[in-house]
């Protein structure tokens, strides 16, 4: 491959030579002499490699999702020369790309990575390396026997009763704890219930929002263009927060139906997401710590087998 290559994406602004160091657009605190991304096309990640080869760049400070940068634009400053290429793939700390010209090797060099498509669009979802999806929901029904091995499948909700939604990756009822250093964004929600219902959102234990009060049988679907987020009250994620969603049966009979909510958990200058999660047994309530990508769980206390989602593995929709 001849460097720098021609990038066959017409909407991508051309590489620009900066008049001074640290031109606009790169990640906070990052400078690359002689190169600037346009202010309206900022870097998705940036840094300084700790080592490399003719076709790889390693940065031991990173914790990327596998192949999150596949197809992205990579710009490197090596020996005061700018090289651009398209990423073949990546591990958690190493980016792979077509070989550099003969005699050129990556060492401790500045670099930026820029996606060739938006990081997040609606109505599709395309998550960045610092984002992780969280699915919460509940199904009210009398079609199965309880306890049921899918934790968010619950008996019909009695008239006047109210319950929180359930984290579908762990089986644990809300509230969801958002740790310090992270922000949570409520991206979309939907429900259809056969009784009149109320829906209430609590942030840090305080009533914050009412997504809806619906009549029996009404189908509701909302994909917010400007979504609800803990960043609205804590943009730097300096404090931990909790989010709770309560659904109430305001009808006269036991309620059937379902409600589902999609949230995005995003790190704000924070180390990688946890490698484990705590799942709750639907039969005895025992909490079991399992690897984050676990789906099928056998309770260590009562032996009950149940299933949860792997929300951490969800990366995109179109």
One Martini backbone bead per residue (centre of mass of N, CA, C, O) as a GRO file, in nm:
protein
  318
    1UNK     BB    1   0.097   0.035   0.021
    2UNK     BB    2   0.040   0.370  -0.027
    3UNK     BB    3   0.162   0.656   0.136
    4UNK     BB    4  -0.099   0.811   0.147
    5UNK     BB    5  -0.411   0.716   0.112
    6UNK     BB    6  -0.702   0.701  -0.047
    7UNK     BB    7  -1.018   0.802   0.068
    8UNK     BB    8  -1.336   0.640  -0.018
    9UNK     BB    9  -1.488   0.909   0.138
   10UNK     BB   10  -1.655   1.191   0.057
   11UNK     BB   11  -1.734   1.302   0.360
   12UNK     BB   12  -1.442   1.315   0.425
   13UNK     BB   13  -1.223   1.512   0.533
   14UNK     BB   14  -0.933   1.631   0.473
   15UNK     BB   15  -0.626   1.644   0.540
   16UNK     BB   16  -0.450   1.868   0.768
   17UNK     BB   17  -0.235   2.127   0.802
   18UNK     BB   18  -0.087   2.265   1.073
   19UNK     BB   19   0.029   2.567   1.195
   20UNK     BB   20  -0.004   2.433   1.472
   21UNK     BB   21  -0.015   2.280   1.746
   22UNK     BB   22  -0.301   2.120   1.831
   23UNK     BB   23  -0.531   2.087   1.662
   24UNK     BB   24  -0.844   2.052   1.617
   25UNK     BB   25  -1.041   1.747   1.743
   26UNK     BB   26  -0.897   1.607   1.942
   27UNK     BB   27  -0.836   1.478   2.213
   28UNK     BB   28  -0.799   1.561   2.518
   29UNK     BB   29  -0.463   1.676   2.535
   30UNK     BB   30  -0.399   1.639   2.231
   31UNK     BB   31  -0.100   1.622   2.019
   32UNK     BB   32  -0.003   1.685   1.660
   33UNK     BB   33   0.234   1.760   1.471
   34UNK     BB   34   0.105   1.859   1.151
   35UNK     BB   35  -0.199   1.789   1.267
   36UNK     BB   36  -0.561   1.821   1.179
   37UNK     BB   37  -0.870   1.796   1.270
   38UNK     BB   38  -1.159   1.894   1.214
   39UNK     BB   39  -1.386   2.041   1.422
   40UNK     BB   40  -1.632   1.861   1.277
   41UNK     BB   41  -1.402   1.598   1.300
   42UNK     BB   42  -1.338   1.427   1.548
   43UNK     BB   43  -1.189   1.224   1.746
   44UNK     BB   44  -1.236   0.900   1.899
   45UNK     BB   45  -0.918   0.865   1.936
   46UNK     BB   46  -0.608   0.898   2.137
   47UNK     BB   47  -0.234   0.901   2.140
   48UNK     BB   48   0.045   0.689   2.256
   49UNK     BB   49   0.251   0.465   2.171
   50UNK     BB   50   0.446   0.194   2.317
   51UNK     BB   51   0.434   0.024   2.045
   52UNK     BB   52   0.555  -0.160   1.737
   53UNK     BB   53   0.518  -0.204   1.386
   54UNK     BB   54   0.459  -0.217   1.044
   55UNK     BB   55   0.131  -0.336   1.135
   56UNK     BB   56   0.135  -0.201   1.438
   57UNK     BB   57  -0.037  -0.071   1.740
   58UNK     BB   58   0.053   0.000   2.083
   59UNK     BB   59  -0.168   0.068   2.381
   60UNK     BB   60  -0.157   0.008   2.727
   61UNK     BB   61  -0.399   0.226   2.805
   62UNK     BB   62  -0.602   0.042   2.665
   63UNK     BB   63  -0.974  -0.088   2.633
   64UNK     BB   64  -1.078  -0.231   2.378
   65UNK     BB   65  -1.287  -0.347   2.172
   66UNK     BB   66  -1.319  -0.585   1.957
   67UNK     BB   67  -1.306  -0.433   1.648
   68UNK     BB   68  -1.398  -0.123   1.686
   69UNK     BB   69  -1.182  -0.009   1.441
   70UNK     BB   70  -1.291  -0.131   1.201
   71UNK     BB   71  -1.250   0.090   0.921
   72UNK     BB   72  -1.083   0.305   1.035
   73UNK     BB   73  -0.907   0.592   1.076
   74UNK     BB   74  -0.543   0.617   1.070
   75UNK     BB   75  -0.320   0.841   1.243
   76UNK     BB   76   0.041   0.897   1.208
   77UNK     BB   77   0.343   0.999   1.385
   78UNK     BB   78   0.655   0.948   1.205
   79UNK     BB   79   0.924   1.120   1.199
   80UNK     BB   80   0.748   1.380   1.110
   81UNK     BB   81   0.536   1.185   0.967
   82UNK     BB   82   0.239   1.134   0.793
   83UNK     BB   83   0.011   0.852   0.843
   84UNK     BB   84  -0.242   0.679   0.651
   85UNK     BB   85  -0.517   0.448   0.733
   86UNK     BB   86  -0.683   0.134   0.752
   87UNK     BB   87  -0.834  -0.065   0.971
   88UNK     BB   88  -0.846  -0.413   1.026
   89UNK     BB   89  -0.802  -0.426   1.350
   90UNK     BB   90  -0.852  -0.524   1.711
   91UNK     BB   91  -0.760  -0.518   2.026
   92UNK     BB   92  -0.742  -0.389   2.345
   93UNK     BB   93  -0.422  -0.255   2.250
   94UNK     BB   94  -0.431  -0.326   1.926
   95UNK     BB   95  -0.350  -0.211   1.598
   96UNK     BB   96  -0.431  -0.311   1.266
   97UNK     BB   97  -0.245  -0.283   0.948
   98UNK     BB   98  -0.109  -0.207   0.679
   99UNK     BB   99   0.189  -0.186   0.566
  100UNK     BB  100   0.445  -0.005   0.580
  101UNK     BB  101   0.691   0.124   0.456
  102UNK     BB  102   0.995   0.062   0.407
  103UNK     BB  103   1.150   0.111   0.732
  104UNK     BB  104   0.877   0.154   0.882
  105UNK     BB  105   0.809   0.213   1.234
  106UNK     BB  106   0.652   0.162   1.524
  107UNK     BB  107   0.654   0.336   1.828
  108UNK     BB  108   0.657   0.635   1.994
  109UNK     BB  109   0.349   0.750   1.880
  110UNK     BB  110   0.129   0.946   1.746
  111UNK     BB  111  -0.243   0.923   1.747
  112UNK     BB  112  -0.547   0.868   1.549
  113UNK     BB  113  -0.904   0.791   1.558
  114UNK     BB  114  -1.150   0.761   1.280
  115UNK     BB  115  -1.452   0.739   1.190
  116UNK     BB  116  -1.665   0.666   0.887
  117UNK     BB  117  -1.895   0.697   1.104
  118UNK     BB  118  -2.118   0.733   1.316
  119UNK     BB  119  -2.144   0.654   1.654
  120UNK     BB  120  -2.453   0.776   1.669
  121UNK     BB  121  -2.775   0.673   1.563
  122UNK     BB  122  -3.102   0.747   1.442
  123UNK     BB  123  -3.248   0.443   1.495
  124UNK     BB  124  -2.982   0.340   1.522
  125UNK     BB  125  -2.697   0.150   1.660
  126UNK     BB  126  -2.351   0.273   1.747
  127UNK     BB  127  -2.097   0.178   1.937
  128UNK     BB  128  -1.849   0.258   2.134
  129UNK     BB  129  -1.581   0.175   2.337
  130UNK     BB  130  -1.736   0.340   2.594
  131UNK     BB  131  -1.992   0.158   2.535
  132UNK     BB  132  -2.303   0.017   2.687
  133UNK     BB  133  -2.562  -0.192   2.702
  134UNK     BB  134  -2.902  -0.170   2.856
  135UNK     BB  135  -3.153  -0.403   2.953
  136UNK     BB  136  -3.496  -0.339   3.038
  137UNK     BB  137  -3.776  -0.528   3.192
  138UNK     BB  138  -4.120  -0.670   3.140
  139UNK     BB  139  -4.344  -0.958   3.197
  140UNK     BB  140  -4.693  -1.013   3.199
  141UNK     BB  141  -4.822  -1.342   3.305
  142UNK     BB  142  -5.016  -1.680   3.271
  143UNK     BB  143  -4.847  -1.888   3.065
  144UNK     BB  144  -4.670  -1.965   3.318
  145UNK     BB  145  -4.465  -2.101   3.549
  146UNK     BB  146  -4.366  -2.047   3.891
  147UNK     BB  147  -4.068  -2.014   3.855
  148UNK     BB  148  -3.887  -1.856   3.593
  149UNK     BB  149  -3.594  -1.868   3.382
  150UNK     BB  150  -3.703  -1.572   3.318
  151UNK     BB  151  -3.690  -1.305   3.527
  152UNK     BB  152  -3.889  -1.090   3.358
  153UNK     BB  153  -4.098  -1.310   3.401
  154UNK     BB  154  -4.423  -1.237   3.530
  155UNK     BB  155  -4.683  -1.203   3.694
  156UNK     BB  156  -4.952  -1.063   3.716
  157UNK     BB  157  -5.060  -0.737   3.785
  158UNK     BB  158  -5.217  -0.602   4.024
  159UNK     BB  159  -5.436  -0.395   4.121
  160UNK     BB  160  -5.241  -0.111   4.225
  161UNK     BB  161  -4.975  -0.214   4.153
  162UNK     BB  162  -4.604  -0.194   4.185
  163UNK     BB  163  -4.300  -0.211   3.975
  164UNK     BB  164  -3.997  -0.281   3.871
  165UNK     BB  165  -3.779  -0.320   3.658
  166UNK     BB  166  -3.550  -0.548   3.481
  167UNK     BB  167  -3.243  -0.666   3.450
  168UNK     BB  168  -3.151  -0.863   3.163
  169UNK     BB  169  -2.840  -0.934   3.262
  170UNK     BB  170  -2.929  -1.025   3.590
  171UNK     BB  171  -3.235  -1.012   3.728
  172UNK     BB  172  -3.233  -0.732   3.861
  173UNK     BB  173  -3.393  -0.505   4.008
  174UNK     BB  174  -3.461  -0.205   4.026
  175UNK     BB  175  -3.210  -0.016   4.065
  176UNK     BB  176  -2.965   0.138   3.876
  177UNK     BB  177  -2.620   0.151   3.897
  178UNK     BB  178  -2.413   0.442   3.850
  179UNK     BB  179  -2.105   0.491   3.844
  180UNK     BB  180  -1.843   0.650   3.891
  181UNK     BB  181  -1.754   0.762   3.559
  182UNK     BB  182  -2.058   0.744   3.462
  183UNK     BB  183  -2.317   0.734   3.210
  184UNK     BB  184  -2.676   0.746   3.160
  185UNK     BB  185  -2.887   0.659   2.871
  186UNK     BB  186  -3.210   0.701   2.752
  187UNK     BB  187  -3.310   0.586   2.437
  188UNK     BB  188  -3.554   0.364   2.468
  189UNK     BB  189  -3.919   0.287   2.464
  190UNK     BB  190  -4.171   0.026   2.552
  191UNK     BB  191  -4.537  -0.050   2.550
  192UNK     BB  192  -4.795  -0.312   2.633
  193UNK     BB  193  -5.111  -0.297   2.806
  194UNK     BB  194  -5.433  -0.425   2.941
  195UNK     BB  195  -5.397  -0.173   3.129
  196UNK     BB  196  -5.386   0.083   3.296
  197UNK     BB  197  -5.089   0.303   3.312
  198UNK     BB  198  -4.788   0.380   3.494
  199UNK     BB  199  -4.483   0.591   3.454
  200UNK     BB  200  -4.170   0.605   3.648
  201UNK     BB  201  -3.884   0.819   3.715
  202UNK     BB  202  -3.588   0.765   3.912
  203UNK     BB  203  -3.334   0.982   4.056
  204UNK     BB  204  -3.188   0.925   4.338
  205UNK     BB  205  -3.502   0.872   4.454
  206UNK     BB  206  -3.624   1.087   4.265
  207UNK     BB  207  -3.869   1.228   4.107
  208UNK     BB  208  -3.836   1.309   3.744
  209UNK     BB  209  -4.035   1.124   3.553
  210UNK     BB  210  -4.308   1.085   3.294
  211UNK     BB  211  -4.346   0.885   3.020
  212UNK     BB  212  -4.648   0.766   3.111
  213UNK     BB  213  -5.016   0.751   3.060
  214UNK     BB  214  -5.209   0.462   2.990
  215UNK     BB  215  -5.415   0.284   2.809
  216UNK     BB  216  -5.560   0.011   2.733
  217UNK     BB  217  -5.360  -0.126   2.468
  218UNK     BB  218  -5.146   0.079   2.433
  219UNK     BB  219  -4.898   0.162   2.202
  220UNK     BB  220  -4.553   0.229   2.294
  221UNK     BB  221  -4.301   0.438   2.119
  222UNK     BB  222  -3.963   0.563   2.204
  223UNK     BB  223  -3.707   0.766   2.025
  224UNK     BB  224  -3.478   0.967   2.133
  225UNK     BB  225  -3.301   1.240   2.023
  226UNK     BB  226  -3.318   1.369   2.320
  227UNK     BB  227  -3.204   1.219   2.580
  228UNK     BB  228  -3.198   1.073   2.880
  229UNK     BB  229  -2.957   1.186   3.141
  230UNK     BB  230  -2.711   1.211   3.388
  231UNK     BB  231  -2.562   1.452   3.240
  232UNK     BB  232  -2.774   1.674   3.323
  233UNK     BB  233  -2.655   1.659   3.644
  234UNK     BB  234  -2.353   1.504   3.559
  235UNK     BB  235  -2.128   1.556   3.316
  236UNK     BB  236  -1.855   1.431   3.481
  237UNK     BB  237  -1.915   1.190   3.670
  238UNK     BB  238  -1.861   1.244   4.002
  239UNK     BB  239  -2.113   1.058   4.062
  240UNK     BB  240  -2.325   0.844   4.173
  241UNK     BB  241  -2.619   0.662   4.043
  242UNK     BB  242  -2.978   0.622   4.014
  243UNK     BB  243  -3.219   0.408   3.830
  244UNK     BB  244  -3.581   0.415   3.803
  245UNK     BB  245  -3.862   0.198   3.695
  246UNK     BB  246  -4.212   0.240   3.725
  247UNK     BB  247  -4.496   0.019   3.724
  248UNK     BB  248  -4.857   0.075   3.710
  249UNK     BB  249  -5.172  -0.052   3.800
  250UNK     BB  250  -5.478   0.140   3.711
  251UNK     BB  251  -5.669  -0.084   3.704
  252UNK     BB  252  -5.915  -0.358   3.778
  253UNK     BB  253  -5.706  -0.572   3.671
  254UNK     BB  254  -5.495  -0.787   3.591
  255UNK     BB  255  -5.178  -0.751   3.425
  256UNK     BB  256  -5.077  -0.755   3.087
  257UNK     BB  257  -4.752  -0.760   2.932
  258UNK     BB  258  -4.503  -0.505   2.822
  259UNK     BB  259  -4.165  -0.371   2.902
  260UNK     BB  260  -3.904  -0.162   2.741
  261UNK     BB  261  -3.551  -0.068   2.794
  262UNK     BB  262  -3.288   0.147   2.661
  263UNK     BB  263  -2.949   0.174   2.756
  264UNK     BB  264  -2.650   0.381   2.800
  265UNK     BB  265  -2.325   0.306   2.902
  266UNK     BB  266  -2.068   0.557   2.987
  267UNK     BB  267  -1.748   0.639   2.981
  268UNK     BB  268  -1.563   0.897   3.182
  269UNK     BB  269  -1.250   0.857   3.211
  270UNK     BB  270  -1.251   0.529   3.234
  271UNK     BB  271  -1.211   0.232   3.289
  272UNK     BB  272  -1.316  -0.056   3.220
  273UNK     BB  273  -1.545  -0.266   3.215
  274UNK     BB  274  -1.665  -0.509   3.372
  275UNK     BB  275  -1.609  -0.877   3.380
  276UNK     BB  276  -1.861  -0.875   3.572
  277UNK     BB  277  -2.170  -1.005   3.725
  278UNK     BB  278  -2.489  -0.982   3.903
  279UNK     BB  279  -2.704  -1.249   3.960
  280UNK     BB  280  -3.056  -1.340   3.993
  281UNK     BB  281  -3.254  -1.566   4.135
  282UNK     BB  282  -3.594  -1.642   4.081
  283UNK     BB  283  -3.635  -1.841   4.331
  284UNK     BB  284  -3.420  -1.735   4.588
  285UNK     BB  285  -3.225  -1.462   4.528
  286UNK     BB  286  -2.949  -1.531   4.459
  287UNK     BB  287  -2.625  -1.402   4.426
  288UNK     BB  288  -2.422  -1.423   4.124
  289UNK     BB  289  -2.097  -1.432   4.008
  290UNK     BB  290  -2.028  -1.353   3.663
  291UNK     BB  291  -1.952  -1.335   3.363
  292UNK     BB  292  -2.062  -1.087   3.150
  293UNK     BB  293  -2.134  -1.314   2.903
  294UNK     BB  294  -2.346  -1.460   3.055
  295UNK     BB  295  -2.654  -1.665   3.022
  296UNK     BB  296  -2.620  -1.940   3.176
  297UNK     BB  297  -2.757  -2.029   3.503
  298UNK     BB  298  -2.663  -2.180   3.817
  299UNK     BB  299  -2.759  -2.198   4.121
  300UNK     BB  300  -2.564  -2.227   4.417
  301UNK     BB  301  -2.815  -2.293   4.616
  302UNK     BB  302  -3.076  -2.443   4.436
  303UNK     BB  303  -3.016  -2.515   4.109
  304UNK     BB  304  -3.140  -2.310   3.937
  305UNK     BB  305  -3.224  -2.246   3.598
  306UNK     BB  306  -3.112  -1.957   3.404
  307UNK     BB  307  -3.170  -1.651   3.203
  308UNK     BB  308  -2.963  -1.405   3.038
  309UNK     BB  309  -2.838  -1.133   2.909
  310UNK     BB  310  -2.586  -0.988   2.670
  311UNK     BB  311  -2.542  -0.658   2.663
  312UNK     BB  312  -2.226  -0.625   2.610
  313UNK     BB  313  -2.244  -0.748   2.301
  314UNK     BB  314  -2.395  -0.510   2.208
  315UNK     BB  315  -2.336  -0.272   1.925
  316UNK     BB  316  -2.559  -0.288   1.676
  317UNK     BB  317  -2.776  -0.114   1.446
  318UNK     BB  318  -2.989  -0.029   1.141
   0.00000   0.00000   0.00000
